[in-house]
């Protein structure tokens, strides 16, 4: 099969399809024959059953006494004598009646057979006793019904043709009601249908054959030759032989396009071989540069972490200062409250001293009154003594009393003077104390104001310290984020390094793969890219000295496993030389339509 040409395969396919079509046609004809035969049997069965029903109706009348049996049998025979069915007008076929012993009862065209024993007297074209066949068929039937095939000439003809008889037994009267249908027209119809099918199959075979030849020529023209030749060339190219010879083909055919493809592949392989060395060298330098960048990034991350540690300590110190300022603010507030309460007490003392001063003045006034009273009493006592002296002996006792009163008035005046002197001294001291207490109150007021100002200043210091603490915390957070980003950058740089190494390995593998193609009689690949000496890493700057010793920092996370090298993008074929033409769009459209 594989050695056959494309044309032979197409013709074999067409022949197989036509053979299958012929088999289907024959099968369809046989199926149609069976259906026609069954339809004839159904027609015959229905007609004879109708005739049997007519006879059964008269038989029932005779059994019921509605009419005598002889009249019923006669009426039944006359009814079937004129009954017809089948044909274009439904009047072609007739019915007959025989006894089960072969005696004629009714035949519409042979009335002379009525009452005659016809066994062995009516024969078909083959000499077979037709009446005997009917009798034997009924005897062998179990249900009183039977199909009997016979050979009988059509009216007006001499040649016997197949005719199918169907009979039903009439119990009680010992009759057989039957009829027959010619079946030779079924075979004629089938022969005509078979002839038509053969003509159609031959016509289809011719049309399909012409189309197959046209299609095979068109396909071979588009391919440019036998498909086996194209497959062999493709296998050579798949094995890497780009020097394979491709026969000259029709422009725009598949072989012509294959020739252009091989030419482009030659150019492509040559360019890939020259490019892989550059890729390997460049990827090596990129990997080395990424390594240096990774080291510098690690140093930067270390410095950032040390700075972050110092910022954390500074944050702690500022927070402690803020707490101390808050404590001082609370103490200053308490002192201001105590000073305010002291000012209130001093104010109360000043008020009390003023009340005492007023009371002392009132006492001095009262003593003055007492002194005046004593002075008046002394004058009155003096007048009483004068009057007593004038009275003589009668006024001697009154003079004594006046003397005593005078003595008491003098002592009261002296006591009042002493009290007044003491009260005056006390008033002076009270006034001095009141002035001092007033000065103390003013001083306490100034102290309260000063303490309040100190409290406000400490509050401002605490607020500023809190803001500084928040700012330093934000700076510390930013430093931590910067440290994390630096570590991530370091990891990404290491991944980039791994990717560059992988790219170099892929370039070397690509060189090995391209080496499979044979160009100009040689499959030796361009020498693999020699590993250039890696450039010396740039001197890393010493990390800046941290303000304080940074807490031990965990080692940077290693780069993740090298990512698989990305698949190489499809490389565009280099443009063809002007001498070769690409396949035209029309040819491509023909190929698609095929």
FENZI-V470905 format. One record per pair of residues at least 6 apart in sequence whose ideal C-beta (glycine too) atoms are under 7 Angstrom apart, sorted by the first residue. I is the first residue (numbers start at 1). J is the second residue. D is the distance in Angstrom with one decimal. If there is no record, write none. Layout:
I:J:D
I:J:D
//
This chain:
5:226:6.3
6:216:6.0
6:219:6.9
6:220:6.1
6:226:5.8
6:227:5.8
7:216:4.8
10:212:4.9
10:215:6.8
10:216:4.4
11:212:6.2
14:208:5.2
14:209:6.0
14:212:4.6
18:201:6.5
18:204:6.7
18:205:4.9
18:208:6.7
21:201:6.0
21:204:6.8
22:201:5.3
25:197:4.2
25:201:6.4
29:190:5.8
29:193:5.7
29:194:5.6
29:197:6.7
32:193:6.8
33:186:6.5
33:190:5.2
36:186:5.1
36:189:7.0
37:186:6.4
40:164:6.8
40:181:5.5
40:183:6.3
43:86:6.6
43:181:7.0
44:164:6.5
44:166:4.6
44:179:6.4
44:181:5.1
45:166:6.1
47:85:4.5
47:179:5.8
48:166:4.9
48:168:5.6
48:177:6.3
48:178:6.1
48:179:5.3
49:168:6.8
51:80:5.5
51:83:6.4
51:95:4.7
51:177:5.1
52:168:4.6
52:170:6.7
52:177:5.1
54:76:6.4
54:79:5.3
54:80:6.5
55:76:4.7
55:170:5.3
55:175:6.9
55:177:5.8
58:72:4.2
58:75:5.5
58:76:4.1
59:72:6.6
59:170:6.9
59:172:6.1
59:173:6.4
61:67:5.1
61:72:5.5
62:68:6.8
62:69:4.3
62:72:3.8
73:173:6.6
77:97:6.4
77:105:6.6
77:106:4.2
80:95:4.5
80:97:6.5
80:106:6.2
81:106:5.8
81:108:4.9
83:95:5.6
84:90:6.7
84:91:4.0
84:92:7.0
84:93:6.6
84:94:6.0
85:93:5.4
86:92:4.7
86:93:3.9
86:181:6.8
87:93:6.7
93:179:5.9
93:181:6.3
94:108:4.9
94:179:6.8
95:177:6.5
95:179:5.0
96:106:6.4
96:107:4.9
96:178:5.9
96:179:6.9
97:105:3.9
97:106:4.3
97:175:5.4
97:176:6.9
97:177:5.6
98:104:6.2
98:105:6.0
98:131:6.7
98:134:6.3
98:176:4.8
99:105:6.1
99:174:5.4
99:175:6.2
99:176:7.0
100:135:6.6
100:138:5.9
100:169:6.8
100:174:5.4
100:176:6.0
102:117:6.0
102:118:5.7
102:119:3.9
102:131:4.7
102:132:7.0
102:135:5.0
103:115:6.8
103:116:6.8
103:117:5.2
104:113:3.7
104:114:5.2
104:115:6.4
104:116:5.1
104:118:5.3
105:114:6.5
105:175:6.0
106:114:6.2
107:113:5.1
118:131:4.8
119:129:6.8
119:131:5.4
119:132:5.8
120:129:5.2
120:132:6.6
122:130:4.9
122:131:5.2
123:129:5.7
123:130:6.4
124:130:5.5
124:150:5.5
124:151:4.2
124:152:5.3
124:160:5.4
125:151:5.2
125:153:6.1
125:159:7.0
125:160:2.5
126:151:5.4
126:160:6.7
130:150:5.4
133:148:5.2
133:150:6.1
134:148:5.7
134:165:6.4
134:167:5.8
134:176:6.5
134:178:6.8
137:146:4.0
137:148:4.2
137:167:6.7
138:146:5.7
138:167:5.9
138:169:5.9
138:176:5.6
144:168:6.3
144:169:3.6
145:168:5.2
146:167:5.7
147:164:6.3
147:166:5.5
148:165:4.2
148:167:6.8
149:162:6.6
149:164:5.6
150:163:5.2
150:165:5.6
150:180:7.0
151:160:4.1
151:161:6.8
151:162:6.2
151:163:6.9
152:160:5.9
152:163:4.5
153:159:5.9
153:160:5.0
153:161:6.8
154:161:6.3
154:182:6.4
161:182:5.9
161:184:3.8
162:183:4.7
162:184:5.5
163:180:4.8
163:181:6.7
163:182:5.0
163:183:6.8
164:180:6.3
164:181:5.5
164:183:5.5
165:178:5.8
165:180:4.3
166:178:6.0
166:179:6.4
167:176:4.7
167:177:6.8
167:178:3.5
168:177:5.4
169:176:5.8
170:177:6.0
215:594:6.9
218:590:6.8
218:594:6.6
219:594:5.9
221:250:5.8
221:253:6.6
222:253:5.6
222:254:6.3
222:587:6.2
222:590:5.9
222:591:5.0
222:594:7.0
223:230:5.8
223:253:6.0
223:254:4.7
223:255:6.5
224:249:3.0
224:250:5.5
224:253:3.3
224:254:5.6
224:255:3.1
224:256:5.8
225:247:6.6
225:249:6.2
225:255:5.6
230:254:6.0
230:255:5.8
230:258:6.8
233:244:5.9
233:246:5.8
233:258:6.1
236:244:4.1
237:244:6.5
237:262:6.1
240:516:4.1
240:517:4.5
240:518:5.7
240:523:6.7
241:518:5.2
242:262:5.8
242:265:5.6
242:266:5.1
242:269:6.7
242:517:5.3
242:518:6.1
242:519:5.3
243:518:5.7
243:519:6.9
243:520:7.0
243:521:6.2
246:255:6.2
246:258:6.2
246:259:4.4
246:262:6.6
247:255:7.0
249:255:3.7
249:256:4.6
250:256:6.5
251:581:5.8
252:583:4.4
252:584:4.7
252:587:3.6
253:587:7.0
256:583:6.5
257:583:4.8
260:576:5.9
260:580:5.6
260:582:6.6
263:576:6.7
263:580:6.9
264:573:4.1
264:574:6.1
264:576:6.7
266:519:5.4
267:574:4.7
268:571:6.3
268:573:6.2
268:574:6.4
269:514:5.5
269:517:4.7
269:519:5.8
270:519:6.5
272:510:6.8
272:514:5.1
273:511:6.9
273:514:5.4
273:525:6.2
273:526:4.3
274:526:6.6
276:507:4.9
276:510:5.3
276:511:4.3
276:529:7.0
277:526:6.3
277:529:4.3
279:503:7.0
279:507:4.1
280:504:5.1
280:507:4.3
280:508:6.0
280:529:3.3
281:529:5.2
281:532:6.1
283:500:4.8
283:503:4.3
283:504:3.9
283:507:6.4
284:504:5.5
284:531:6.4
284:532:6.4
286:500:4.3
287:497:5.1
287:500:3.8
287:501:5.2
287:504:6.9
288:534:4.5
288:535:5.7
290:493:5.3
290:496:5.0
290:497:3.8
290:500:6.1
291:497:5.6
291:537:6.8
292:537:4.3
292:538:5.6
293:493:5.1
294:490:5.6
294:493:4.4
294:494:5.3
294:497:6.5
295:537:6.6
295:540:5.7
296:540:5.9
297:486:6.1
297:489:5.5
297:490:4.1
297:493:5.9
298:490:5.6
298:556:5.8
299:540:5.5
299:541:6.8
299:543:5.5
300:486:5.5
301:483:5.9
301:486:4.1
301:487:5.3
301:490:6.2
301:556:6.6
302:543:5.4
302:553:6.6
303:543:4.6
303:544:5.1
304:479:6.2
304:482:5.7
304:483:4.4
304:486:5.8
305:483:5.3
305:550:5.7
305:553:4.8
306:546:3.4
306:550:3.6
307:479:5.9
307:546:6.5
308:476:6.3
308:479:4.1
308:480:5.6
308:483:5.8
309:546:6.7
309:548:6.6
309:550:3.9
309:551:5.3
310:546:5.6
310:547:4.0
310:548:5.1
311:472:6.3
311:475:6.0
311:476:4.4
311:479:5.7
312:476:5.8
313:548:5.5
314:472:5.8
315:469:6.4
315:472:4.6
315:473:5.7
315:476:5.6
318:465:6.2
318:468:5.3
318:469:4.7
318:472:5.7
319:469:5.1
321:465:5.3
322:462:6.0
322:465:3.8
322:466:5.3
322:469:5.5
325:458:5.9
325:461:4.8
325:462:4.0
325:465:5.4
326:462:5.0
328:458:5.1
329:455:6.3
329:458:4.2
329:459:5.3
329:462:5.5
332:451:6.1
332:454:5.1
332:455:4.2
332:458:5.4
333:455:5.3
335:451:5.2
336:448:6.2
336:451:4.0
336:452:5.3
336:455:5.6
339:444:6.3
339:447:4.9
339:448:4.4
339:451:5.3
340:448:5.1
342:444:5.3
343:441:6.3
343:444:3.9
343:445:5.6
343:448:5.5
346:437:6.2
346:440:5.1
346:441:4.2
346:444:5.2
347:441:5.4
349:437:5.1
350:434:6.4
350:437:4.5
350:438:5.4
350:441:5.6
353:430:5.9
353:433:5.4
353:434:4.1
353:437:5.5
354:434:5.8
356:430:5.3
357:427:6.3
357:430:4.6
357:431:5.9
357:434:5.9
360:423:5.7
360:426:5.7
360:427:4.4
360:430:5.9
361:427:6.5
363:423:5.4
364:420:6.0
364:423:4.8
364:424:6.7
364:427:6.8
367:416:5.0
367:419:5.2
367:420:4.7
367:423:6.4
370:412:6.7
370:416:4.8
371:413:5.7
371:416:4.2
371:417:6.8
374:409:4.6
374:412:4.1
374:413:3.9
374:416:6.2
375:413:6.3
377:405:6.4
377:409:3.8
378:406:5.5
378:409:4.1
378:410:6.1
378:413:6.9
381:402:4.6
381:405:4.3
381:406:3.5
381:409:5.9
382:406:6.4
384:398:6.4
384:402:3.5
385:399:5.3
385:402:4.5
385:403:6.4
387:395:6.4
388:395:3.4
388:396:6.7
388:398:4.5
388:399:3.3
388:402:5.9
389:395:6.9
389:399:6.5
487:556:5.5
487:557:6.9
490:556:5.4
491:557:5.7
491:559:5.4
494:559:3.0
495:559:4.8
495:560:6.0
495:563:6.8
498:559:5.9
498:562:3.6
499:562:6.7
499:563:5.9
501:562:6.8
502:562:5.2
502:565:4.4
503:565:6.0
506:565:4.3
508:528:5.7
511:525:5.5
511:526:6.8
511:528:5.6
512:525:6.8
514:525:6.1
515:523:6.2
515:525:3.1
516:523:6.7
517:523:6.7
//
